[in-house]
Amino acid sequence: MSLAGITLGLFSFGIIGFGFFWVIRTEYHLGYLWWPFPLLLGLALIAGSLFVGDAGWSALLGIAGASFVWGATELKEQAVRADLGWFRRNPGRKPAPPLVDLIKRVGAPHL
């Protein structure tokens, strides 16, 4: 009997749940303009999963990476939800991220 499937399923469930949490908290504390950083983290995790020999660990890294990539696209959507009043706005938001002018020109990704 192999527990790999149930383990991957539970990990996927947990990382997706964590994704909701970090997207909401990141947008609240930092703003949506920080989206390139979780995107790069997610892409790095996905790339790292290609070089891990064990299929289970590779799958776990790939799932986590895909979740961070998805979350990076959700930061702008979370800002829109805050604008609609569904979530609170942070009046004491931290300063803008590095390279903010470039980030604004590129625009946030959208799925």
C-alpha positions in Angstrom: 0.0 0.0 0.0 1.3 3.4 -1.0 0.5 6.6 0.9 2.0 8.9 -1.7 -1.3 9.8 -3.3 -3.0 10.7 0.0 0.1 12.6 1.1 0.2 14.6 -2.1 -3.5 15.3 -1.8 -3.3 16.5 1.8 -0.3 18.7 0.9 -2.1 20.2 -2.1 -5.1 20.9 0.2 -2.9 22.5 2.8 -0.8 24.6 0.3 -4.0 25.9 -1.4 -5.5 26.8 2.0 -2.2 28.6 2.9 -2.4 30.4 -0.5 -5.7 32.0 0.4 -4.1 33.2 3.7 -0.9 34.6 2.3 -2.6 36.4 -0.7 -5.0 38.2 1.7 -2.3 39.1 4.2 0.3 40.2 1.6 -2.2 42.5 -0.2 -3.2 43.9 3.2 0.3 44.6 4.5 2.3 45.2 1.3 -0.1 45.8 -1.6 -0.6 44.1 -4.9 2.6 45.6 -6.4 4.7 43.0 -4.7 3.3 40.3 -7.1 6.7 39.7 -8.9 8.3 38.3 -5.8 5.9 35.4 -5.1 5.9 34.8 -8.9 9.6 34.4 -8.9 9.5 32.2 -5.8 6.9 30.0 -7.5 8.9 29.7 -10.7 12.1 28.9 -8.7 10.2 26.1 -6.9 8.9 24.7 -10.2 12.4 24.8 -11.7 13.8 23.2 -8.6 11.2 20.4 -8.9 12.8 19.5 -12.2 16.1 18.7 -10.5 14.9 16.7 -7.5 15.4 12.9 -8.0 12.6 11.7 -5.8 9.2 11.9 -7.6 7.3 12.7 -4.3 9.5 15.6 -3.4 9.5 16.8 -6.9 5.7 16.8 -7.0 5.5 18.6 -3.6 7.9 21.4 -4.9 5.9 21.6 -8.2 2.6 21.9 -6.3 4.0 24.6 -4.0 5.5 26.5 -6.9 2.2 26.4 -8.9 0.4 27.7 -5.8 2.7 30.6 -5.5 2.4 31.4 -9.2 -1.3 31.4 -8.9 -1.2 33.5 -5.8 0.9 36.1 -7.6 -1.9 36.5 -10.1 -4.5 36.8 -7.3 -2.8 39.7 -5.6 -4.4 42.2 -8.0 -7.7 40.5 -7.7 -7.5 40.7 -3.9 -6.8 44.5 -4.3 -10.0 44.7 -6.3 -11.9 42.8 -3.7 -10.6 45.2 -1.1 -11.7 48.2 -3.3 -15.2 46.6 -3.4 -15.3 46.5 0.4 -15.1 42.8 0.8 -11.9 43.0 2.7 -10.4 45.8 4.8 -7.8 48.3 3.5 -4.6 48.9 5.4 -4.2 52.6 6.1 -0.6 52.2 7.3 0.7 50.1 4.3 4.4 49.6 4.0 6.4 51.4 1.3 6.3 50.4 -2.3 8.5 47.5 -3.5 11.9 47.9 -5.2 11.6 48.7 -9.0 8.0 49.9 -8.5 8.1 52.0 -11.7 9.0 48.9 -13.8 6.4 46.8 -12.0 3.7 49.3 -12.7 4.7 49.4 -16.4 4.6 45.7 -16.8 1.2 45.3 -15.0 0.0 42.5 -12.8 -0.6 39.1 -14.4 -4.1 37.9 -14.7 -5.4 34.3 -15.2 
